[in-house]
Amino acid sequence: MDFVPREEFDAVKAMASKARSENEWLEARIAVLEAQANPAAPPRAAKAPSKL
């Protein structure tokens, strides 16, 4: 059997968490920019953050 060292698993888990946080921040920023560009348009539906 091939096992992943705990340190490597933790490093990848931290990278995924950071990427998820950045993605949520970018989604919020896009929503703000779209609202500023077209104030008459209805706001985008917000998605609940996913958890792994």
Summary of the structure (lengths in Angstrom):
residues: 52
radius of gyration: 17.1
end to end distance: 24.2
largest distance: 57.8
contacts: 79
relative contact order: 0.11
helix: 62%
strand: 0%
